[in-house]
């Protein structure tokens, strides 16, 4: 039986708690939240499971060495001490990804990556008189070098491409929401597939697709064609398919409505194509509808969750736009819970509804708020809800 080892899952700032909860439910041990990351322990099979199933992880790292370093010479020597031929063949390919947060290193991450690359290449040259090649796109082994203060952590990146690249999105609009962020927002809202779900400004359909996968317990990365760990020397294909099959057996069917609206025909077309790519067309309906002219037409409790224009997508009358959001929700969507994310914090006052939650979260470089509105029958009840700043 494989022994447990330490792993690190990276994520978006603000989603650490959601990711930690995902890991515990998946069966991880010794889960510990960090900054944009969560540490945990598991075996080889769990490494495979984490990559396939986690919705809010960006990549899964397997640390192989931790050292105290103070300068570039220490960095070079620490990397040289790793027995790299355990992980990489001399005829193979590799790539380096570096993150630096240390006063001891004034150079940028790119330079650290180059220095690390030289150390690995020299290790093979000294031992075999030959060195592996660098392949930035499809390396056999991807190495993650992280320097925080005086500590160096060298890890193997088991994911390869970022895990937000699910494999279903072939068509996008301007500044589409990141799949990991979309899934994180849905999980933060508490939606589990046991009520209706509407994205009233659905764009290319990412939020709808992530909601449908959550509702039906479909593994987040089941459409991915490749993970970096498939190139590792100790890759166990039989174990991988056992893990994959065990996750597929847990898929269920949600019978509640999942619907998206968009006023742009081109967005509706793109959303429908992405939904087909994800094999979810039987669970999601997308309609050419202007949200501001819409009303709730489904029975029962409903989660409304959307990503309205802001930042680089903002080309609107902010006051009128957000006021229309509030009016439409208040008058046409009672018996619902509405959530929206925005980086325009001041614009929220124009919505005219009291928030019951405000969650700070990052969307790329933008500081955002993910806010909740409880929409009851009648505007008076809605207006009396408490605000938690």
C-alpha positions, 0 to 999 in steps of 0.5 A: 500500500502506498504511504501517505505524503504531504501535498499542497493544493493552490487556489484563489484568495478567498477560497481557502476555506472552501477548498479545505472543506472539499479536501476533508469531504474527499478524504484528505488527512491533516488539512491545513489552510494557508494563503491561497493554498491548503496543505494535506496528506494522502497517498498516490491514489488520493493525488489522482483523486484530488486532481480529478475531483477538486473544484476549487484547486488550481494545481496539486503540488507534491513537495520533494525538498525543503531547505533554508536558503539565503542567496542564489548560491544556496538555491543552486546547491539545494536544487543540485542535492535533489536526486533528479534521476528518480523523477526524470529521465536524462532523455526526458523534458522538464519545465520550471515554475517559480514563485518568490516572496523573499527580501533575500532575492531581489531578482524576479521569478523568471530569473529564479526559474532560469537558475533552477533550470541550470541546476537541474541541467548541471545535475544530469550533465555531471552524472550522465554527461548529458542533460534533459531538454526544456519543454515549456508546453508539454514537459515530462516533469514540471517542477515548482520552486517556491521561495518564501522568506528564507525557505525554499520548497521544491515540488513536483506539479502533478496537474500540469496545466492549471486545473481551471482548464476543465476541457469544456470551454471552447468559446468565450466572451470578454473576460470570462469568469475562471472555472475555479472561481465560478465553482468556488462562488457556487460552493460559497453560496451553499447551493447543492443541487436541491433547488432551482438555479439561475444565472441571469447574465450567463455569458459563455455558460461557465457558472451554469456548467459548474453548477450542473456538475455540483448538482449532479456530483460530476467530477470537476476535471472529468473532461480533462485529457491529461494530467502531469502525473501521467508522465511520472515514473511511478504513474499507476494507470490501473490505479488511476482508472480505479479512482476515476471509476469510483468517482464516476459511480458517485454521479447522481441526477438532480431534477431541479431547473438550471437556467441561464439568460443572456441578452446577446445571441452570440453569448447564448450560442457560445454557452450552448456549445460549451454545455454540449462540450461538457455533456450537460445539455440535458441538465441546463437550459440557456435562453435569449432573454434580457434579465431586466425584462424577465421574471421568475417562472420556476416554482420553489426556492431558487438560487440566483448567482451571476457575474455582472459586468465590472472592471474591464467589461464595464461600459455601462451607466453604473448607477442605472445598471445596478439599480435595475438589478435591484428592481428586477430582483425585488419585483420579479424574483421573490422566494429566491436567494441572489448572489453576485460578484463585483469589484465595484463595491460602491456600485452595490449601494445602487442595488437598493437591497440590503445584503445579508453577507459580503464575502471578500474574494479575488478575481484575478487582480481585482478585489471583489465582494461576493454579496447575498440578497434574501428575496422574500414575498413583498419588498417590505420583508426584503428591505428589513433584512440585516446587513453584515458589513 
